[in-house]
């Protein structure tokens, strides 16, 4: 899925995919940058990452019939190639290493998310411990 002059150009701030919408294709960022945004439980969107040229995204739509898990928006002008399931499957038959590379990329993302979740949990436990200690100190001084 190499870069080429194909693809659609998105203007700064233009949404490529929106969280919660159905998806049936994946994408390859050929040029520019995209931000990955996610909103949880009615809270405002939070930037969870920035994609650089060569990044694949939206791949879950190729494997699952689920809605998009994040919003992807252009940071400046960006060129993005759309890859539908049929094209992806044909390319994998031509070159099985594409499937291996996609699984490797997904594995890296899972590892990063696991690390981030662990760091947040530890940070939350520290805050909870500090609150308990602060509460205990106030009660001890009475």
N, C-alpha and C positions, 0 to 999 in steps of 0.2 A: 504494500500500500504506500508506494513512494509518492512524494510530492510531484505535482505537475502544474501546468497552467490551467487545469480544469478546476471546477469548484465554484462556489458562490462567494462573493465578497460581501462581508457584513460591515456596516458602519459602526463607529464608536457607540457603545451602549445598546446596540441592536441585539435582541435575544435570538440565539440559535435554537435552543430547546428550553421549554419551561417545565419546572417541577410540577408533577401531577398530571401532565398531559400524556396521552398514549404515545408510544414510539414503536417504529417498525424498521429502523435503520440505525447504523452507527456512523461516526464521522471521523475524519482525519484532518487535523489542523495543519494546513500547509504553510501559512504565513501569518504572522501577527501573534497576538496573545488573547486568551479568553479567560474570564474569571468564572469560577465554579461557586455558585451560591446555593444555600439551602436554608429553608425555613422549617421550624419544628413547632408543632402545637400552637399555631397562630402567632408565633413571635416573628419579628422582622427577619428578613433574609440576612444571613451571615456569610461572608466570604470564607470558603473552606479550602480554596486553592486557586492557583493560576496555571493554565496550560500553555505550553510552549510549542513551537512548530515541531511536527512529527507526532504529537500526542494523538492517541485514539481515544474517543469517548463515546458514550451512548451504547456501548457494546452489549449491555444487559438486554437491550431491546431485541438483539439478534437471537438471544437464547430464551427469553421469557416474554410473556405477553402481559407485562406490567407497565404501570405509568412511570414516567421519568422521575428519577430520585433526586435530581438537582436541576437548577436553572443554569444555563451556560450563556454568558453574555460577552460580547466583544469589548476588549480594552483597546481602543483605537481600531483602525481598519484591520480586518482579518479575513483570510481566504480559507474556506472550509469545503472539503470534499465529502459528499454524502455517499455512503456505501450501504446498499440494501442487502437483505439476507441472501437473495439469489446470487448476487455478484460476489458476496463474501464466500458463500459455499463453493462457487465455481473456482475462485482463486485458491481456496484451501485445497481443492482437488488437484489443481495445477501445481501447488507448492505447499505441502503439508507443514512446512516450517512456520507458515503464517499462523496456523492454529497454535503451535507451540509458543510462538512469541506473544500471542494474545493471552494465553494462559499465564505465561511468565509475568506479563504486565499486570494482569488481574491479581496474581499472587503478591506482587510488590505492593499494590494498593491495599490489599487485605492486611499485609504486614504493617504498613504505615498506619492504617486505621486502628489496628490492635494496639500499636505503640501509643498513639494519641489517646485512645480510650483509657489505657493504663495510666498515662501521665495525668489525665483529667481526674481519674479516680483517686490517685495519690494526692493530687492537689486539693480535691474536695475533702478527703479524710483529714488533711492537715488543717484546713479551715475549720472543719467540725471540731477537731481536737483543740484548736486555739479558742473556739467559742466556749467549749466545755471548760477549759482551763480558766478562761476569763470569768465565766459564771461561778466556777468553784471558788476562785479567789475572792469575788465579791461576797459570796456566802460565808467564807472563812473569816472575813474581816468584820463581820457583824457581831 
